[in-house]
Amino acid sequence: MIMLGENMKQKILGIIPLMVVMLFVAFLAVGDYQASAADTANQVVTVTVNPNIAITTATDITMSANDGATATSTNYDVTNVGNVKVHIYVRADNANFAGSDPIPISGYRILNQAGSPVTLTTVNQVLTTTKLDTQKHGNNILTTSQALDIPTGTEAGDYTNSLTYVASTS
């Protein structure tokens, strides 16, 4: 066992209260730090979802008929794949089906939303009177078909035209 002199005992006893005071201050400091670490702050986060106007339709359409008859397509869908409700419009890109004996589009029809035929022109024609909904919220598909009257005496061969579908929020 180590024997300490009286002078050394007094020094140690003098240091003990100082250490107690230092520990007390340290606990207070840690306590204050923990209290401030528990403070809260609020933040409002706003996310803007931009409008996405997008439609898809069937691949190319092939129809056939004899001259003097009507060529009809099978049903196909025009689908709103965007995130806003849209009206669908359609127009023929050319006034005639191009080929060896051009066929005028005056006998070219497409079915609208109500199932009624709309004669196609080179100007946008309305296909939907009620906007197609988004795919998440309802009916986003317009099922339609096409028909073309082939004039009697039209030469045999392939004839082409293009349709442009337009989706609009108005």
C-alpha positions in Angstrom: 0.0 0.0 0.0 1.2 3.5 -0.8 1.5 5.9 1.9 0.7 9.5 1.1 2.0 12.4 3.1 -0.4 14.9 4.7 0.6 17.5 2.1 -0.3 15.2 -0.7 -3.7 14.3 0.9 -4.6 18.0 1.1 -3.7 18.5 -2.6 -5.9 15.5 -3.7 -8.7 16.8 -1.5 -8.4 20.2 -3.1 -8.5 18.7 -6.6 -11.7 16.6 -5.9 -14.1 19.6 -5.6 -12.6 21.1 -8.8 -13.2 17.9 -10.7 -16.8 17.7 -9.4 -17.4 21.3 -10.6 -15.9 20.4 -14.0 -18.1 17.3 -14.3 -21.2 19.4 -13.4 -20.3 22.0 -16.1 -19.8 19.2 -18.6 -23.2 17.7 -17.8 -24.8 21.0 -18.3 -23.1 21.6 -21.6 -24.2 18.1 -22.8 -27.7 18.7 -21.6 -27.9 22.0 -23.5 -26.5 20.4 -26.6 -29.1 17.6 -26.5 -31.9 20.1 -26.0 -30.9 22.1 -29.0 -30.5 18.9 -31.1 -34.1 18.2 -30.4 -35.3 21.5 -31.8 -37.6 21.2 -34.9 -37.9 23.1 -38.1 -40.8 22.9 -40.6 -40.5 23.0 -44.4 -43.2 23.1 -47.0 -42.3 21.1 -50.1 -44.2 21.9 -53.4 -43.9 19.6 -56.4 -45.3 20.7 -59.7 -46.3 18.0 -62.2 -45.9 19.4 -65.7 -48.6 18.6 -68.3 -47.8 15.8 -70.7 -50.0 15.6 -73.8 -49.3 12.3 -75.5 -51.4 9.9 -77.6 -50.7 6.6 -79.4 -52.5 4.8 -82.1 -52.4 1.6 -84.1 -49.6 0.9 -86.5 -50.4 1.4 -90.2 -53.9 0.6 -91.4 -54.4 -1.7 -94.4 -57.8 -1.9 -96.2 -58.9 -3.5 -99.4 -62.0 -3.6 -101.6 -63.1 -3.9 -105.2 -63.7 -0.8 -107.3 -67.2 0.6 -106.7 -67.2 -0.8 -103.1 -66.2 0.5 -99.7 -62.9 -0.5 -98.0 -63.1 -0.7 -94.2 -60.5 -1.1 -91.5 -60.7 -3.2 -88.4 -61.3 -1.3 -85.2 -58.3 0.2 -83.6 -57.6 2.5 -80.6 -56.4 6.0 -80.2 -55.1 6.2 -76.6 -54.4 9.1 -74.3 -51.1 8.2 -72.6 -50.5 11.7 -71.2 -51.5 13.1 -67.8 -54.2 15.6 -68.9 -57.6 15.1 -70.4 -57.6 15.7 -74.2 -59.9 16.1 -77.2 -58.8 14.1 -80.2 -58.8 15.7 -83.7 -57.8 14.1 -87.0 -57.0 15.2 -90.5 -55.9 13.7 -93.8 -52.5 14.9 -94.9 -53.5 14.9 -98.6 -56.7 15.6 -100.5 -56.2 12.4 -102.5 -55.0 8.9 -101.8 -51.8 8.8 -104.0 -51.5 6.0 -106.5 -51.8 5.4 -110.3 -55.4 6.7 -110.2 -55.7 9.1 -107.2 -58.8 8.5 -105.0 -60.3 11.7 -103.5 -60.8 11.8 -99.7 -64.4 13.0 -100.2 -65.5 9.4 -99.5 -63.0 8.9 -96.6 -64.6 8.5 -93.2 -63.6 7.8 -89.6 -65.9 6.9 -86.7 -66.0 9.5 -83.9 -66.5 9.0 -80.2 -70.3 8.6 -80.6 -69.8 6.0 -83.3 -70.9 8.3 -86.1 -68.9 8.7 -89.3 -66.9 11.9 -89.8 -65.8 12.7 -93.4 -62.1 13.4 -93.4 -60.6 16.5 -94.9 -57.2 18.2 -94.7 -58.5 20.3 -91.8 -58.7 19.0 -88.3 -62.0 17.1 -87.6 -63.3 16.6 -84.0 -63.3 12.9 -83.0 -64.1 13.4 -79.3 -66.8 15.8 -77.9 -66.0 14.6 -74.4 -62.3 14.7 -73.5 -60.5 11.4 -73.2 -59.5 10.9 -69.6 -56.0 10.0 -68.3 -55.1 6.4 -68.0 -55.0 6.7 -64.2 -58.5 8.2 -63.9 -60.9 6.7 -66.4 -61.6 6.1 -70.1 -58.6 7.1 -72.0 -59.3 5.1 -75.2 -61.2 6.0 -78.3 -62.0 2.9 -80.4 -62.5 3.8 -84.1 -62.3 2.5 -87.6 -62.0 3.9 -91.1 -63.8 3.5 -94.4 -63.0 4.7 -97.9 -65.4 4.6 -100.9 -63.5 3.3 -104.0 -64.9 4.9 -107.1 -66.0 2.6 -109.9 -63.3 2.1 -112.5 -60.4 2.9 -110.1 -57.2 1.1 -111.3 -56.0 -1.8 -109.3 -53.0 -1.0 -107.1 -51.9 0.4 -103.7 -53.0 3.9 -102.7 -51.7 5.8 -99.7 -52.5 8.8 -97.5 -51.6 9.7 -94.0 -53.7 10.7 -91.0 -52.5 13.1 -88.4 -54.1 12.8 -84.9 -53.9 15.8 -82.7 -54.5 15.8 -78.9 -55.5 19.1 -77.4 -56.6 20.3 -74.0 -59.0 22.8 -75.5 
